[in-house]
Amino acid sequence: MNDTEREVVILNSAWEMINGMVNWAMFVKHDRYDPTNMMFETSVHARLFIILLADFLSEVRAFKGDAIPLGLTAPPSGARASDLTFLFHLRQVGGNPQLGNDARPLAKIVEEFSRWLEGEFVASGVNLGSIGVVADITVSRLRYLKMCGDIAKHNLARLATNVKHLQRLLTAAGHEVSEEDAYLAVEGFFEWFQQDIFIYHSSHIAEFLNNIRWAIFDYLGPEYQRSYHPTGEVSGLELYAYRVPTEIGKPVAHAMYWDLMNRYRSRPWVHRFVVSDIFKSRY
């Protein structure tokens, strides 16, 4: 794929993933523009959100030596932690925009989210009762979110990598534990971090994701105005089409361009909102 086709794939995919996380089925609906917070409809929605978030924060990899899907590029060796997430691809759009002229607002919010994710905090007094350990765990937000997303998604037999991460976190906190004990501690870790710290962070994360979606919307405005044109009317219903850029030749990119323009036409599902600082000051 060329740069324009790749950008279409990135923007459409990001918008679709964010739609799956930040919507009024997942969160209790409100119409507030002043500083607020976001509340999950149920604990099941909270669990689904962190599973989907972990996918968004995972690296898009090639399978068994094949090329990376949809023409996406691989992050460089020694990349920063957030480059091993879908934010890496959005960062490419911000650095080399194709469909629009000004991707600086998109680049700004992607960088803000990346720095927040890469930041570390201390969770004091984490009680892992199953192995008799109480620890002050230092962890990056990105690491604990991916661990919790994996734990929510998989059974213990598929958590070997996260068990190793938990062992290392406990070792750094001054508690050497065996692999077997680390497996026993997984449930306690999940309860402490997902049901407490993640729930606290979830409003801030939703704001970051919603701001990325609105930044994509704003970026695409001039392209939509150029591309959209009415083609007629049937029973009072306006028909329309898009002037697809000539650079877009691949069928999948062509289809995703239409998807992207239709997403713009229907606007983001959730209005712009700001989360109160009280939900941003801890952890």
Secondary structure, DSSP 8 states (H G I E B T S, - for coil): --HHHHHHHHHHHHHHHHHHHSSTTTB------SSB---BSSHHHHHHHHHHHHHHTS----STT---GGG-----TT--GGGGSTHHHHHHHHHS-SS-S--HHHHHHHHHHHHHHH-EEEEEEEEEGGGTEEEEEEEEHHHHHHHHHHHHHS-GGG-HHHHHHHHHHHHHTT----HHHHHHHHHHHHHHIIIIIIHHHHHHHHHHHHHHHHHHHHHHHHHHHHHEEEEEEETTEEEEEE---TT--SHHHHHHHHHHHHHHHH--SS----B-GGGTS--
